[in-house]
């Protein structure tokens, strides 16, 4: 067997997620955001590097101990339809995590299922139904119920509302906010919707072709973006109301296509499309530096 | 301004085992020459199916389409023979589909597909003789077609158009595939292009490239365009006039600026409010879900979900009335002057 090429989906990512915060990862196709999210949830094993959860290094745990920690780290997936087993009814779908993690007695589990379904504002009647009988929004509520039933500390939300209509999205986001307020969840929110990220997050990390290129608290990132890619991305937002236009940087059209992740450019990954590229960008990979408190950027212009 | 396309009283229903599903009701729409119009609405509102019915590409049966008139350039094309309709689709109205990944055939090269479109666009049915004559005897037709394809690919800012001719769709990125689709729509020199969710499957940075490209082409060719989208930001960026659809009916219509800055129908208000704003606000969404099209609610179709609903809304169906110049809504709550009742 000959290796033809390799894909560096996620490269040299340092990330700090604080308890109780909503940390968003923003990026386009090939940015590695979904791979990063799934790796943090230990769905994929990292090729290199460590993931510390509450001080414990997940990558060094044996299967048994990792399994126990999985009840604290849950995931809500993008496509509600394909992430729910169509052959099982809602009650079984919700019981599964409790059974797998050996949580509670039979009575306690049934009680937990009832509470979970109430928390996501679905009626008890739904318990005996099957996923196909639910609307998209209801299915996603079910996905959330399944994620919270083990009482996790940390939830990876992988584009949970991308496939939903805007009026349904608003309700799901408000539900997630309420849950965070009531139960103190920490969220890792993966999205490509910049307006939603601004509304929903405390801190934002911007990724491009596997690398973190900027990270800052939300208000800081949106009012003072530094990396040329971040600026161009923010300038591409299309608002619906008049008063939003002044909050968007002046439009910078980006030329060219996003390169394939198996053919990442030398030096700075963004340099072929960068409108501010200098000679150095072609062959030296810039480092991620803290340019001011809590605002990190990876770009030669700021070194 | 002369109307290029005018649809009068379009109704579409499907006969199901459970009953008759009335999917689209009383649709009246128009696109003027050189105008960009958007049809916006959420999943299931009937926007795609409306447009397919207008183009004659909605299989009927099982659809039952009733319409007073679909006027295209002065001719009623509703109920037209498929051959005549094919000619219109070939050289008057083009459509760019939603998912560029699946809209192009994966088994033919881009060149083959586009040459075919150019050579045969005005002939919906081709006999073997026609094909033989054009392909074998009229050698110039292929040369001419290739030239036209390369020109059109350059028009959509495709890098290295000559190389693209021999490529397959899976060798191209999403943005490039969408450009190819747009080129395929333009190559027949249409008057009207219909875009069905033109940017949904694309990345943000590519989305803007495509939007700018579309704007440029519209200006250059004085095209009329009809956009179907659920992305209100895209609709605002691209269109002059907008139709807001809910559950198969038009609930509000007017100039984009008026509808976005001063939405009047409760559904439009709820919808726009639900979009997270950069100013930090986001509405609570809209309660409930779309009605069962077999058992539609009595009176106004939106009343079960409407926060303003009164008794009259449950009994009397609403109609589109002009409450401001060129701003129409279908709601009992506003008087003709636009004041709240």
Contacts between the chains, C-beta under 8 A, distances in Angstrom:
chain1	res1	chain2	res2	distance
A	28	B	203	4.0
A	28	B	204	6.0
A	28	B	205	6.3
A	29	B	174	7.6
A	29	B	203	5.3
A	135	B	289	5.6
A	136	B	43	7.5
A	137	B	289	7.5
A	165	B	42	4.0
A	165	B	43	5.4
A	165	B	230	6.7
A	166	B	42	7.1
A	166	B	230	7.3
A	166	B	232	7.5
A	166	B	271	6.5
A	166	B	274	4.9
A	166	B	275	5.6
A	167	B	42	6.5
A	167	B	270	6.4
A	167	B	271	5.8
A	167	B	274	4.7
A	167	B	285	4.7
A	167	B	286	4.2
A	168	B	285	6.4
A	169	B	274	7.0
A	169	B	285	7.3
A	170	B	273	7.9
A	170	B	274	3.9
A	170	B	275	8.0
A	170	B	276	7.8
A	170	B	282	5.9
A	170	B	283	5.7
A	170	B	284	6.1
A	170	B	285	3.5
A	171	B	284	6.8
A	171	B	285	3.9
A	173	B	276	7.6
A	173	B	282	7.0
A	174	B	282	7.9
A	174	B	284	6.0
A	174	B	285	7.2
A	192	B	203	7.4
A	192	B	204	6.3
A	193	B	276	7.8
A	194	B	204	7.4
A	195	B	275	7.0
A	195	B	276	4.6
A	195	B	277	6.8
A	195	B	278	6.0
A	196	B	276	4.8
A	198	B	276	7.0
A	198	B	278	5.9
A	198	B	280	7.7
A	199	B	276	3.8
A	199	B	277	7.6
A	199	B	280	6.8
A	199	B	282	5.2
A	200	B	276	7.4
A	222	B	278	7.3
A	232	B	205	6.8
A	233	B	204	6.2
A	233	B	205	6.6
A	236	B	204	5.1
A	236	B	205	5.9
A	236	B	207	7.1
A	236	B	208	4.5
A	237	B	204	7.9
A	237	B	233	7.4
A	237	B	278	7.4
A	238	B	208	8.0
A	238	B	211	7.9
A	238	B	231	7.7
A	238	B	233	3.2
A	238	B	234	5.9
A	238	B	236	6.8
A	238	B	237	5.1
A	239	B	233	6.1
A	239	B	236	7.6
A	239	B	277	7.4
A	239	B	278	6.4
A	240	B	232	4.8
A	240	B	233	5.6
A	240	B	236	5.6
A	240	B	260	5.8
A	240	B	272	6.0
A	240	B	275	5.5
A	240	B	277	7.8
A	241	B	260	6.8
A	241	B	261	7.2
A	241	B	272	7.4
A	241	B	277	6.1
A	241	B	279	7.7
A	242	B	260	7.8
A	242	B	261	5.7
A	243	B	279	6.0
A	244	B	277	5.8
A	244	B	278	4.6
A	244	B	279	6.2
A	247	B	278	4.5
A	247	B	279	6.9
A	248	B	278	7.1
A	251	B	208	7.6
A	253	B	208	6.4
A	253	B	209	6.6
A	253	B	212	6.4
A	254	B	205	4.5
A	254	B	208	7.6
A	254	B	209	7.3
A	255	B	209	7.9
A	257	B	173	5.0
A	257	B	175	5.8
A	257	B	176	7.0
A	257	B	206	7.1
A	258	B	173	7.5
A	258	B	203	6.4
A	258	B	205	7.2
A	258	B	206	7.6
